[in-house]
Amino acid sequence: MTSVIRGRRVRRLAVAAVTVIATSAGLLVASSGVPAVPDDRSRSTAGPDVRGLRHDVIEAVAHDESAPLRRLAARYGAESQRMSSASRDRDPAAPVNGSGRAAATKGFTGDPARQSVPAGTRIAPPTSNFEGISNQDNRDVFGFTPNPPDPVGDVGLRHYVEMVNILFSVYTKAGKEVIPPTDIGALWAGFRVQDCTDPAGDPIVVYDQLANRWILTQFTIRGFETGGDFYNCVAISTSSDPTGSYYRYAFSSGENFPDYPKYGVWTDTYTITTREFGPEGGYGIGVYGLEKSKMLRGRNARAVSFFINGNRPRLLPLVGDGLLPADIDGTQLPRPDAAIPLVGTQDDDYFYGATSDALNIWDFAVDWGTRPQASLRFADQIPVDSFDSNYPCHPGPRDCLAQPRTENRDRHLDILSYRQRPTWRLAYRNFGRYESLVTNQSVEAAPHLAGVRWYEVRRNTAGAYRVHQQGTYAPGDRVHRWMGSIAQDRFGNMALGYSVVNGAKLEPGIRYTGRRAGDALGQMTLGEGSIIEGTGVQRKKNSRWGDYTSMNIDPVDDCTFWYVNEYYSREGQMQGLDRWQTRIASFRLPGC
């Protein structure tokens, strides 16, 4: 969900002085007197001009402890339908500038990383495979059906928690519903910042396996109506039980709307990155560090925030439409002094001004103390194999991927590749000799064919980044694969989940593939598995497909993958034009 706020002043808090230190690795930005220490990389880069980045230190506007979630959910479920103030489609598909037009494209220029031949090995079938939240649940709770769903979830010791626009649900790992689909606002019942009680959208759920806690979040949208502040609403479970009580927090983003919030778990910090819109075309990327130790105890917590001004032409290609924060998998901690990586992507066939195809990496660090110190540094720009994200869509910029029995092109599905950002998550894992980051994005893998470009970036003990491997998964069967999510198990085996569709005969469904850690670089070698094959098509004219899906690792064995995505069925379609469904499944890869 996206919006542009117009006609209102952006209120920023008082900021500290900024020290800019030139180094052989580029420019380091240090705020509040933080020493900016260069890494010991030997190669020299010119580095972008990032002067002017400043940070604010703020406290949570409100915090408290909720009643048990199972009780709040039961109370809300007993109420009559409660209409949401959430807009059902706030995004006109305008990339930053509000034009609503697709960018001019040079046309398909090739993808040297494409894997066009599927592996012959048969991948293991799902071990769990059950139905998640559907849009019919939204109709039952709210009386209307929003689109897209933005399905996301995570797995804990005994439960799986799913969130969509604008509901959440809790399951056992066997798929038994513990808390049925419930208004997200129920989690915030009685909270002092009432904006959080609105079922607003763009939810994220992550499980912090380092602390055995759940984090459930959403942004607020009431500021559009009231002219007041916007908030990131963050709830942290008081135990490993997702149905119990939560410590609840609201952090203000001022009059900037914090669109597309993404979260990452780190050792002492919870990171949020947002795509922020202000008045009169104001645009930029928000980076927030939340004081994790205080939040785990329900204490008043602080946040450190940076704003990267996307209206500066030299910065826009470096942030595009968003950055993903590293989210730790496994129990091997990063080095105590390791910065939190933030990763973005850029395409030279787009109007943001990039001159090459690359990954952009920022280093974010917070030293919590009496006076928090923070730094945000552009760490590296890493060239990658050429890719095309500017997919040829028509008549609108979201009308991209054909469905069977759908003659009107305005009902083709949104590939979302034109958003210059990697897709949830940026999964981090420390293997000792190196740290590994994996993420993905949708691309045009061949003329008028969607594929999933995935990356593994490694950081060595000196703090230097490099692309270890990359690939575009797009077997030559004319099936579109897009909207992916990728992660690694404790041995470095990778699993990639995604949506599939083909205009001739394949309705939107959910599949996955994978590779062993020692397999040929850039290749998904374990064949393709199916979580569910769709039997219906999306008929809503806004063409929206979920903005993200989620591949996660079970903390119990650090081996089992869990994936959630959306699909359509014939039965569901008969109940309404926009009755998407979600599916949750788990599986393992060989050797784990």
C-alpha positions in Angstrom: 0.0 0.0 0.0 1.3 3.4 -0.9 0.2 7.0 -0.7 1.5 10.5 -1.3 0.8 13.1 1.3 0.3 16.5 -0.2 -0.1 20.0 1.1 1.2 19.5 4.6 4.5 20.4 6.2 6.9 17.7 7.3 7.8 18.2 10.9 11.3 16.9 11.8 12.7 16.9 15.3 15.8 18.9 16.2 18.9 17.3 14.8 22.5 17.0 15.9 25.5 18.2 13.9 26.9 15.8 11.3 30.5 14.9 10.8 31.6 13.8 7.4 34.9 11.9 7.2 36.5 11.1 3.9 38.1 7.6 3.6 39.4 5.4 1.0 36.2 3.4 1.1 34.0 6.4 0.5 32.2 8.8 2.9 31.3 7.9 6.4 28.5 9.8 8.1 28.7 10.0 11.9 26.1 11.8 14.0 26.3 13.1 17.6 30.0 12.8 17.6 30.0 9.1 16.9 33.5 8.1 15.7 33.1 6.9 12.1 35.7 4.1 11.8 36.6 3.0 8.2 36.8 -0.7 7.5 40.0 -2.1 6.3 39.1 -2.8 2.7 42.0 -2.0 0.4 40.1 -1.1 -2.8 39.1 2.5 -3.3 35.7 3.8 -4.4 34.7 7.3 -5.0 31.6 7.0 -2.8 28.4 9.0 -3.2 27.8 12.4 -1.7 25.7 11.6 1.4 26.3 14.8 3.3 23.3 16.1 5.2 22.1 12.8 6.8 21.2 13.5 10.4 19.5 11.5 13.0 16.9 12.1 15.6 16.5 10.4 19.0 12.9 10.0 20.0 11.0 8.2 22.7 8.0 6.0 22.2 4.9 8.2 22.2 3.1 5.6 24.3 3.8 2.1 25.7 1.9 -0.4 27.8 1.2 -4.1 28.3 -1.9 -5.6 26.7 -4.3 -8.1 28.0 -3.7 -11.6 26.6 -4.2 -11.6 22.8 -6.5 -14.6 23.0 -8.8 -12.6 25.2 -8.6 -9.4 23.0 -9.3 -11.5 19.9 -12.3 -13.2 21.4 -13.7 -9.8 22.5 -13.3 -8.3 19.0 -14.7 -11.4 17.4 -17.9 -11.1 19.4 -18.4 -7.5 18.2 -20.4 -6.7 15.1 -18.6 -6.0 11.9 -16.3 -3.1 12.5 -15.5 -1.1 9.4 -11.9 -0.2 8.8 -10.7 3.2 7.9 -8.0 1.6 5.7 -8.2 2.6 2.1 -8.7 -0.4 -0.1 -6.2 0.7 -2.8 -4.2 3.8 -2.0 -1.5 3.1 -4.6 -2.0 4.4 -8.2 1.2 2.5 -9.2 3.1 5.8 -9.4 6.8 5.3 -8.8 7.6 8.0 -6.3 6.7 11.0 -8.5 2.9 10.4 -8.5 2.7 10.3 -12.3 0.9 7.0 -12.6 2.9 6.3 -15.8 5.3 3.4 -16.5 8.8 4.4 -17.2 10.1 4.3 -20.7 12.1 1.2 -21.3 15.0 0.3 -23.6 13.4 -3.1 -24.0 14.7 -6.5 -22.9 18.5 -6.4 -22.9 19.2 -10.0 -21.7 19.8 -11.7 -18.4 23.2 -13.5 -18.2 22.2 -15.0 -14.8 19.1 -16.7 -16.1 18.7 -20.4 -15.2 16.5 -21.5 -18.1 16.8 -25.3 -17.5 15.0 -26.8 -14.4 16.9 -29.3 -12.3 16.0 -32.9 -12.8 16.0 -33.8 -9.1 12.7 -34.0 -7.4 12.4 -31.7 -4.4 10.8 -33.0 -1.2 7.0 -32.3 -0.8 5.7 -30.2 2.0 5.5 -31.7 5.5 2.8 -29.3 6.6 0.4 -27.6 4.1 -2.7 -25.8 5.3 -5.1 -23.0 4.5 -4.4 -19.5 5.9 -6.4 -16.3 5.9 -8.6 -15.5 3.0 -10.3 -12.4 1.8 -13.6 -13.9 2.8 -12.3 -13.6 6.3 -12.0 -9.8 5.7 -15.5 -9.8 4.4 -16.8 -11.6 7.5 -14.9 -9.3 9.9 -15.2 -5.9 8.2 -17.8 -6.2 5.5 -15.5 -5.5 2.6 -12.6 -7.1 0.8 -9.3 -5.2 0.6 -6.7 -5.9 -2.1 -3.8 -6.8 -2.1 -3.3 -9.2 0.9 0.5 -8.7 1.5 0.8 -12.1 3.1 3.5 -12.5 5.7 4.2 -14.9 8.6 6.8 -16.4 10.8 7.3 -19.6 12.9 8.2 -20.0 16.5 8.7 -22.8 19.0 5.1 -24.2 18.7 3.1 -21.7 16.6 2.9 -20.0 13.2 1.5 -16.5 13.1 0.2 -15.0 9.8 -0.7 -11.4 9.0 -2.4 -10.0 5.9 -4.1 -6.7 5.1 -5.9 -6.3 7.6 -6.1 -9.4 9.7 -3.9 -11.8 11.8 -4.3 -15.4 12.8 -2.4 -17.9 15.0 -2.0 -21.6 14.2 -0.3 -24.6 15.6 2.4 -26.1 13.4 -0.1 -28.7 12.3 -2.4 -26.0 11.0 -5.0 -25.9 13.8 -6.4 -22.5 14.3 -5.6 -21.2 17.8 -6.8 -17.6 17.1 -9.1 -17.2 14.1 -8.7 -14.4 11.6 -8.9 -11.2 13.7 -8.9 -7.5 13.1 -5.3 -6.3 13.5 -6.7 -3.4 15.6 -7.7 -5.9 18.3 -4.1 -6.2 19.4 -4.1 -2.5 20.2 -7.5 -2.3 22.0 -7.3 0.3 24.8 -3.9 1.7 23.6 -3.4 5.4 24.2 -2.5 6.0 20.6 -5.8 5.1 19.1 -4.5 5.3 15.5 -2.9 1.9 16.2 -6.4 0.4 16.8 -7.3 1.0 13.2 -6.8 -2.0 10.9 -4.5 0.0 8.7 -2.3 -2.4 6.8 1.2 -3.3 5.5 1.7 -5.6 8.5 4.9 -7.5 9.3 5.4 -10.3 11.8 8.8 -11.6 12.8 9.9 -14.1 15.5 13.0 -13.1 17.4 14.5 -16.5 18.1 17.4 -14.8 20.1 14.8 -13.7 22.7 12.0 -16.1 22.0 9.5 -13.2 21.3 7.0 -12.3 18.6 6.9 -8.9 17.0 3.6 -7.9 15.3 3.4 -4.5 13.5 1.6 -2.2 11.3 1.6 1.5 10.3 -1.1 4.0 10.9 -3.2 6.0 8.4 -5.4 8.2 10.6 -3.1 11.1 10.0 -4.5 11.4 6.5 -7.8 12.4 8.0 -6.7 14.3 11.1 -3.6 16.0 9.8 -1.7 14.7 12.8 1.3 12.4 13.1 1.8 8.9 11.7 3.1 6.0 13.7 4.9 2.7 13.5 2.9 0.5 15.9 5.1 -2.3 17.3 3.9 -5.0 19.7 6.3 -7.5 21.4 5.1 -10.6 23.1 5.9 -10.9 26.8 6.8 -14.6 26.3 7.2 -17.1 23.5 3.4 -17.6 23.5 1.9 -15.5 20.6 -1.5 -15.7 22.2 -0.4 -14.1 25.5 0.1 -10.5 26.4 2.2 -7.9 24.5 4.3 -4.9 25.2 2.9 -2.3 22.9 4.7 0.8 21.5 4.0 3.6 19.1 6.9 5.5 17.4 6.1 8.7 15.6 7.3 9.4 12.1 6.0 13.0 12.3 4.0 14.1 9.3 5.8 11.6 7.1 3.7 8.6 6.1 5.9 5.5 6.8 4.8 3.4 3.9 6.0 -0.2 3.3 7.6 -0.7 6.7 10.1 -3.7 6.9 11.6 -5.0 10.1 14.8 -6.8 11.0 15.9 -8.5 14.2 19.5 -7.7 15.4 21.3 -8.4 18.6 20.5 -5.2 20.5 18.3 -3.3 17.9 15.1 -3.8 16.0 15.4 -2.1 12.7 12.6 -0.6 10.6 13.0 0.8 7.1 10.2 2.7 5.5 9.3 4.4 2.3 8.2 7.9 3.5 6.1 10.5 1.8 5.7 14.1 2.9 3.9 17.2 1.6 4.5 18.7 -1.8 6.2 15.7 -3.3 8.5 15.0 -0.3 10.0 11.5 -0.5 12.7 9.5 1.1 13.7 6.4 3.1 13.3 6.2 6.8 15.7 4.1 8.9 14.8 3.5 12.5 16.6 1.6 15.3 14.4 0.6 18.2 15.9 0.0 21.7 15.4 -3.7 21.9 16.6 -4.3 25.5 14.0 -1.9 26.9 11.2 -3.2 24.7 11.8 -6.8 25.8 11.1 -5.6 29.4 8.2 -3.3 28.6 10.1 -0.2 29.6 10.0 3.2 28.0 12.1 2.8 24.8 13.9 5.1 22.5 14.3 5.1 18.7 17.1 6.5 16.6 15.9 7.6 13.1 17.5 8.8 9.9 15.8 10.2 6.8 17.5 9.7 3.4 16.1 12.3 1.1 15.1 10.6 -2.1 14.5 14.0 -3.8 18.3 14.5 -3.9 19.2 13.2 -7.4 22.5 11.7 -6.2 20.7 9.8 -3.4 17.6 8.5 -5.2 19.4 5.7 -7.2 21.0 4.5 -3.9 17.6 4.0 -2.2 15.1 3.6 -5.0 11.8 2.4 -3.6 13.2 1.1 -0.3 15.9 -0.7 1.6 15.6 -4.1 3.4 17.1 -4.5 6.9 19.0 -7.6 7.8 16.9 -10.1 9.8 18.9 -12.7 11.7 18.3 -16.4 11.2 19.9 -19.0 13.4 21.6 -18.5 16.8 25.2 -17.6 15.7 25.4 -13.9 16.6 27.1 -11.2 14.5 30.4 -9.7 15.8 29.6 -7.2 18.7 30.9 -4.3 16.5 29.2 -5.5 13.3 26.9 -2.9 11.6 23.4 -3.8 10.5 23.3 -4.2 6.7 20.6 -2.5 4.7 20.3 -3.5 1.0 18.7 -1.9 -2.0 18.7 -2.5 -5.7 19.1 -0.3 -8.8 18.4 -0.8 -12.5 19.9 1.4 -15.2 16.8 1.0 -17.3 14.7 3.2 -15.0 14.2 6.9 -14.5 15.8 7.1 -11.0 19.1 7.9 -12.5 21.1 4.7 -12.0 23.9 4.2 -14.5 24.4 0.5 -13.8 22.7 -2.5 -12.4 23.9 -3.0 -8.8 23.1 -3.8 -5.2 23.5 -0.8 -2.8 24.5 -1.6 0.8 24.3 0.7 3.7 25.7 0.1 7.2 23.6 1.1 10.2 24.9 1.1 13.7 23.5 2.2 17.1 25.3 2.4 20.4 22.6 2.4 23.1 23.7 4.3 26.2 22.7 7.3 28.2 22.9 9.3 25.0 22.4 7.0 22.0 25.0 7.4 19.2 24.2 6.2 15.7 25.7 6.2 12.2 24.4 5.4 8.8 27.0 4.9 6.1 26.8 4.0 2.4 29.0 1.0 2.5 29.3 -0.3 -1.0 27.8 -0.5 -4.5 28.2 -4.0 -5.9 27.8 -4.6 -9.6 25.6 -7.5 -10.5 24.7 -9.3 -13.7 22.5 -7.2 -15.9 18.8 -7.4 -15.2 15.6 -5.8 -16.4 13.0 -4.8 -13.8 11.1 -2.4 -16.1 8.6 -5.0 -17.3 6.5 -4.1 -20.4 3.0 -3.7 -18.8 -0.1 -2.3 -20.6 -2.4 -0.5 -20.4 -1.4 0.5 -16.9 1.9 0.0 -15.1 0.5 -2.8 -13.0 -1.2 -4.8 -15.9 1.7 -7.2 -16.5 1.2 -10.9 -16.3 -1.6 -12.6 -18.2 -4.0 -15.1 -16.5 -6.1 -17.8 -18.2 -9.6 -16.9 -19.3 -8.8 -13.2 -18.8 -9.2 -11.2 -22.0 -9.0 -7.7 -20.4 -5.4 -6.7 -20.0 -6.4 -4.4 -17.1 -6.9 -7.6 -15.1 -3.4 -8.9 -15.7 -1.3 -9.3 -12.5 1.2 -6.8 -11.1 4.8 -8.0 -11.2 5.9 -5.2 -8.9 9.4 -5.5 -10.4 9.5 -1.7 -11.3 9.8 -1.0 -7.6 13.5 -0.5 -7.2 14.0 -2.6 -4.1 14.6 -6.2 -3.1 11.6 -8.2 -1.9 11.1 -9.3 1.8 13.3 -10.7 3.4 17.0 -9.8 3.7 17.8 -13.1 5.6 21.1 -12.9 7.5 23.1 -15.8 8.8 26.6 -15.9 10.4 28.7 -18.9 9.3 31.7 -17.8 11.3 34.3 -17.2 8.5 31.8 -15.0 6.8 28.3 -13.6 7.1 25.7 -14.3 4.4 22.8 -12.2 3.2 20.2 -13.6 0.8 17.4 -11.7 -0.9 15.5 -11.5 -4.3 13.6 -9.4 -6.7 11.2 -9.9 -9.6 12.7 -9.2 -13.1 12.0 -9.7 -16.8 14.0 -12.9 -17.3 13.2 -13.2 -21.0 11.0 -11.1 -23.3 7.6 -10.8 -21.6 8.5 -13.5 -19.0 8.8 -12.9 -15.3 11.5 -14.6 -13.3 13.0 -14.4 -9.8 16.5 -12.9 -9.5 18.1 -14.0 -6.2 21.4 -13.0 -4.6 23.8 -14.2 -1.9 26.0 -11.4 -0.6 28.8 -12.2 1.8 30.6 -10.0 4.3 34.0 -11.0 5.5 35.5 -10.4 9.0 36.9 -7.1 7.8 33.5 -5.8 6.9 33.8 -6.0 3.1 30.9 -7.1 1.0 30.8 -9.1 -2.3 28.3 -11.0 -4.3 29.1 -14.6 -3.8 26.4 -15.9 -6.2 23.3 -14.8 -8.1 20.8 -16.4 -10.4 17.5 -15.7 -12.2 15.2 -18.7 -11.8 13.1 -18.8 -15.0 12.9 -22.3 -16.6 11.9 -22.3 -20.2 8.3 -23.4 -19.8 6.7 -19.9 -20.3 5.5 -19.9 -16.7 5.9 -16.5 -14.9 7.6 -16.8 -11.5 7.6 -13.7 -9.3 6.9 -12.3 -5.9 9.6 -14.5 -4.2 11.1 -14.9 -0.8 14.4 -16.7 0.0 16.2 -18.0 3.1 19.0 -20.4 4.2 19.0 -23.3 6.7 21.9 -23.8 9.2 23.9 -25.7 6.6 23.6 -23.0 3.9 21.0 -24.8 1.8 18.6 -22.3 0.2 14.9 -22.4 -0.5 13.0 -19.9 -2.7 9.3 -19.6 -2.8 7.2 -17.6 -5.4 4.0 -17.2 -7.3 3.4 -18.8 -10.6 0.9 -18.0 -13.5 0.7 -18.6 -17.2 -1.8 -16.9 -19.5 -2.6 -20.1 -21.5 -3.4 -22.6 -18.8 -1.9 -22.0 -15.4 -4.0 -20.2 -12.8 -2.1 -18.3 -10.0 -0.5 -20.8 -7.6 2.4 -21.2 -5.2 5.6 -23.1 -5.8 9.2 -23.4 -4.4 12.6 -24.6 -5.3 16.0 -25.0 -3.6 19.7 -25.8 -3.7 22.3 -27.5 -1.5 25.1 -25.4 -0.1 27.7 -27.1 -2.2 25.9 -27.1 -5.6 27.0 -25.1 -8.6 26.8 -21.4 -7.9 23.8 -19.5 -9.2 21.7 -22.6 -9.7 18.5 -23.9 -8.0 19.3 -27.6 -8.3 16.6 -29.4 -6.4 13.7 -29.1 -8.9 10.4 -27.5 -8.3 7.8 -28.3 -5.7 4.1 -27.2 -5.5 2.4 -25.9 -2.4 -0.9 -25.5 -4.2 -1.9 -25.1 -7.8 -4.5 -22.4 -8.3 -7.9 -23.2 -9.9 -9.2 -19.6 -10.1 -8.0 -16.2 -11.4 -8.0 -12.7 -10.0 -10.7 -10.5 -11.6 -10.3 -7.3 -9.7 -9.4 -4.5 -12.1 -6.7 -2.9 -9.9 -4.3 -5.8 -10.9 -2.8 -5.8 -7.4 -0.8 -8.8 -6.2 0.6 -9.0 -2.7 3.6 -6.7 -2.2 5.5 -9.4 -0.4 5.6 -13.1 0.7 7.7 -14.7 3.4 10.2 -17.6 3.6 11.2 -18.3 7.2 13.2 -20.9 9.2 11.9 -23.0 12.1 13.9 -22.1 15.2 13.4 -25.5 16.7 15.7 -27.4 14.2 17.0 -24.4 12.1 16.3 -26.6 9.1 12.6 -26.6 8.3 11.4 -23.8 5.9 8.0 -22.2 6.2 6.4 -20.3 3.4 3.3 -18.2 2.9 1.8 -16.8 -0.3 -1.5 -16.1 -2.0 -3.5 -18.0 -4.7 -7.0 -18.3 -6.2 -9.4 -21.2 -6.2 -12.4 -21.8 -8.3 -14.6 -22.2 -5.2 -13.3 -19.0 -3.7 -13.7 -17.1 -6.9 -17.4 -18.1 -7.0 -17.8 -16.2 -3.7 -16.4 -13.0 -5.1 -14.3 -11.3 -7.7 -11.5 -10.5 -5.2 -11.5 -13.5 -2.9 -7.8 -14.3 -2.7 -6.7 -17.1 -0.4 -3.4 -17.8 1.4 -1.6 -21.0 1.9 1.1 -21.9 4.6 3.5 -24.8 4.1 6.7 -26.2 5.5 9.4 -28.4 3.9 13.0 -29.5 4.3 15.9 -29.8 1.9 18.2 -32.8 1.6 21.0 -33.0 4.1 19.5 -31.1 6.9 
